[in-house]
């Protein structure tokens, strides 16, 4: 059982008292107390594995009851979720636990000029988290935040003039920067580091990076507003593989669903076997760094109900993005009173020949059981169409694979 944890028993043991404290906090929440009544202590990894998993709704109930406060500095309130689910309130202390990250992962140093392109404000934490990391690194920071579609060219010229060496954002946002620079034939010769957090890495982004900034390499973080940063990777690691921090205990269950337990005594959220919806495995990283790593296989909550049938959104996206001329795809489900009235596959086209929309639609409709069955009587309600831009979250800059839109 212990081989499915990111830490060996001897490494986890001295820190498990933090998990025990989280258990006590969850037991103090009236709505959650019954599910933890049979669990008295957390002394071993087997004790952790025996605990019931914690879902987002459970943690929201706990935080609403506990209303945690930081012992030092301010307590920051953030929106937890809001990209694919209803936003809730999350908590973090000043510093956002980045001292622990910086102790093990240092992509930035004092020589860097770093562009923080994560969206600022609107109660999302990534911009401030990255700012805390830059503060620990002692580098120069350009706190750019969100940029409008008509502002990229001017800002790209500014970044080139400032000899920017590092940039960070969600892959969706970074793709906008690099695609725009590539289309304009603009190079960023000083750029060496690309930090990312918030979404899976995108191969098209790597292609644009190679054209715009040949010396740039990716540095990734994995986490959520509930767990904060769980693990990191370097240019020597596969993009889907992360090294968990010693203060984060990762467990891969028999169904390959990952759950996370904080071993950081300063963590405000009682994260105890918390599931984000991501699947993964505990592996050895090809980079050669000792210790156990976490390979993220993708989200398991990508299957949604369309007229009573399960549609694997990621499967549809993967097929659409294999089509020549498609840079990225997105599924838009339109609902009326809870029933899907239509499904659109939106295609962001790239360079080269335009995709054959009619052929792709026919292939998706015939090859996907859910689509062919759900829209048997109104096939015109399933559409594949090109889009100038995909639908994104104005607050976070993230572009989800799935968007559900309610009609009046």
N, C-alpha and C positions, 0 to 999 in steps of 0.2 A: 504493500500500500504506500509506503513512504517514498518509493521511487517516483510517484506521481506528484510529489511536491517539489517546489523549486529549491528548498533548503533541506539538507540532511538533518536527521534528528539532533545530532550534537550541535549544529549551528542554530537550529530553531529553538531548542529547549530553553536557553537562558532568556529568550524574548517572549515566550508564550504567556507570561503573566499579563502582557498587554491584551492578548486575546481573551484571557480570563476576565479582565476588566470590561472588555466589550460585552462579554456574555452577561455580566452583572448589570450593565446599563440596559441591555435589551430585555432582561428579566424584569426590570423596573417599569417597563412600558406595559400598561394594562392589556392593550390589544395583542401584544406579542408574548406576554409571560407564559401562557399555556403551552406554546410550542417548545419553549425552552425549559419547562419544569423538570424534565427528566435528566437534565444535564447539570451536573454539580460543579465540575471543574474542567479546566483545559490545561492538562499537564503534558500531553504527548501529541504527536501528529495524528495518531489514531483517534484521540479525543476530538481534534479539529474535524477530521473526516466524518465523524459520527454526528456532527451538528447539522441541523437543517440549513439548506442554502437560504440566503437572504436575497430577496428580489427588490427592485427599485421601489415599488409601492410600500414594501415593508420598511425599508430604510426611511422613506418619507414620513411614514407614521411615527417611527422612532425619533426622528429629528424634530418633528412638530411637538412631540412631548418633552424632549430633553432640552431643546433650545440651547445648545452648547455655547460656551464663551471661552475665548483664548485666555490663558493665564498671563501672557505678556503681549502687549501691543493690541491692535484692533482686531475685532472679529469681522471678517468680510463675508457678506452675503452674496451668493451667486445663484444664478438659475441653473438648476440641474435638469438636463434634458431640454426639450424644446425643438430639436431638429426633427425627430420622428415621433415624439410623444409630448404629452402635456408638461410644460415647465413646472418645476418645483423649486423650493429654496434649499440651497446647500451652504455649508459653512467652511471657512478656512481662516487661519491666523495670518497676520502680516508675515510675509516671507514665503508663504505657500509651500512649506516643507522643502524648498529648493536647496537648502544647505546640505541636506542628505543626498540630493541628486548630484550637486556640484562636487561632493567628496569622491564620487565614483565615475563622473562623466563630465569632461571638460572640453567641449567643442570650441568654446570661445576663450580668448585670452586678451591681455591688455592691448595688443597690437590691432585688434579687430575694430572695424566700423560696421556695426550690426544694425540692420533694418528689421524692426519688430513690426511685421505686417499682419499679425493676428488682429482681429477686430477689437478695438478698445471700447470699454464701457458696455452698456446694455447688459450688464450682469453676467458676462461670460468671463471665465478666469484665465484663458490661455495667454492673453496679452500681458496680464500682470504677472503671471507665472514666468513668462519669458523675460520680463523686465527684472524680476528678482534674480534670475540666473545671470543676466548681463551685469547686474550690480555686483554679484559675487565674482564675476570674471574681471571686472574693472575696465571693460572696454567702452568705446564710444557707442552711443545708441541714437538711432533715428527712430523715434516712436511714431511710425507712419500710420498704423492702423488701416482702416478701410479706405479704398480709393475708388472714385467713380470711373465709369467706363471711358469717359472723355479725358481723364487725367493721366492715364498711363504714360503716354509719350513724354509729357513734360517731366514727370517724376523719374522716368528712366534716364533721361538726360541728366537730371540732378544727381541720381545715384552714381552714374558713371563719373560725373565731375567730382563727386566726393570720394571716389575710389573705394566704394563699398566692398568689404571682404566677406560679409556674411548676411544672410537674410533668413527669416523664419516665418512660417505661416502654415495654415492647413494646405494639403496638396491641391485642393480646389482653387484656393487663392494663388498659390505659387504657380499653378498652370497658367493663370491669367497673365501673370507677370512675364513668364518665360515665353509663352506663345506670342504675346504682343511684341516682345523684344525680337523674337525670331522673325516674325512677319515683317518687322521694320528693318531687318538686317543689322540690328544693334548688338554689339558685343559688350560684355561686362568682364574685361580681362582680369580684374583684380579679385573677382568673386571666387572664393575657395570653399565656402561652407554654406550648406542649405539645411536649416533646422526645420523639423516638421512634427506636428502633433495634431490629432483630432480626426484623422481619417487614414485609411490604408494608402500606402504609396502607390503612385500611378505610373505605369511604364511610359506613357506618352510624355509625362513630365521629365523623365530621365532623358528622353530623346531631345526635347527642347533645351534642357540644361546643357547637353553635350554640344549643341550648336551655338548657344549664347555664351556659356561660361565653361570652356573645356576643362578647366582646373577645379571646378566645383564638385564637391562630394556631399552626399546626404548624411545627416545625423538625426536619428529618429527617437522620439519619446512615445511611450504607450501609457494610456491611463484614461481616467474619466474625472468628472467633477466630484464624484463620490469617493473614488480611491486616490485621486491625484496621481502623480507620476508613479507608475508601477515599475517600469523598466525602460532601458535605453538600448540603442544600438549604435554602431559606428560604420564607417564606409566599408570595413572588412566583414561585416555581418550581412546575411541576406536581409532584404527589406522587411520580411515578415517575421524575423527572429529578434527577440529582445532579451537582455540580461536583467532579470529582476533585481531590484535593490535589496540589500539585506533586511531592510525594515518592511519589506512587502513579501508576504507568503502567498505563492501562487499554487493552486491545486487543479489538476486536470482530472475530472471525474470519468467514470466508465463510459459516459456518453460523449466525452471529449468537450463538454462544457467547462469553461474555466471559471474558477471562483477565486476571490481575493480576500485575504485577511491582513489587516494592518498589524504590524509589530512595532509601530512608532508610538511611543508613549504620549507624544504631543498631538496625535491625530484627534480632531474634534469629532469626526464621523465614526460611529461604532461599526467599522467595516469588518464583518465576520462571515466568511464564506459568501461574500457578495458576488452575485452574477451580473455581468454586464450584457450578456447575450452573445459573447464571443466564444467561439470554439478554438481549441488549441491542444498542444501537446508539450510535455516537458522533454527537452532534447539537449544534445550537445551542439554548440554553435560551431560551424565550420571555421570561424575566425581563430579558433585555437585557444581562446580565453578559458581558463579553468572554471569549473562550476557548472551548474545546470542553467539552461536557457529556456525560454518560452517561445514556441512557434505558434503564431496566431493564424488559424485556418480561415477566419472570416466569421461573420455573424450568423447565428442560428435563428435569429428572429427575422430573417429575410423572407420567410414564407407568410403570405398574407391571404386572407379570405376574400375571394371574388365570387360573389353569388353562391356562397356555400362551398366553394372549392379552393384548395390551397394553390396559390401561385408563387413559385420560387422566383422572386424578383432578381436575385443575383444571377440565376441561370439565364433569364431573359437578357439582362444587361451584358453578360459575357458573350452571348451569341451575337447581339447587336454590335458590340465593340470589335468583333472579329471581321466585321464587314469593311472592305476597303473604303477609305474616305471618311470613316466615322472616328472622331477623336474621343467622344464620350457619349454615353447614353443614360437616360433617366426614364423611369416608369412613373406616369402620372395617372392615378386612379381618381375618377370623379364619382362622388357619391351623392345620393339624394335620399334623405331619411334613412341612412345606414346601408342602402343598397347601391352597388356599383352600377352606374349608368353608362360608364365608358372607361376604357383603358387606352392611354396614349403612350407610345414609346417615342420619346423625344430624342433626336439625334443632333449632337453638336458636331458639325462636319469640320474636317481638317483640310490639309493640303491634298492635292491630287484630284482624281475623278470623283464626282458626286456619287453617293451610293444610290442603288436602285431601290427606291422606297417600296414600290409595289411588290417586287420580288421578295424583299426581306419580310414584308408584311405577310405574304402568302406562306413563306417558310415558317415564320413564327406561329402563325395560326394553325398550320397543319401539324407542326412538330410539338406543340405545347398542348397537352390534354386539357388543362384548365381553360385556356383561351378558346380552343375549338368547341368545348362543351358549353362553357358559360355563355358564349356569344353565338350559339348555333342558330338562334332565331333572329338575331340582329347583328350579323357579322360586321356591319358598317360601324358599330360602336367600338370596335377595336381598330386603332389607327397607328400608323408609323409615319412620323413627319419630322422634317428638319426644323431646327430652332436656332436662332441667332445666339441665344444664351439659354442656359438651363436655369431651373428654379432653385434659388439658393436662400439660405437663412441670412437676412440682412444683419442680424445681431452677431452671428459667429463667422460668417463667410463660408460655412460648410455647404456643400452641395450633396444632398442625400441621393442614394440610388432610387428611393421611393418618396413620392409626394402624394398625399391624399388630400383632395380638395372637396369641400362640401358645398353643394349647390342649394340655394334656397328652395 
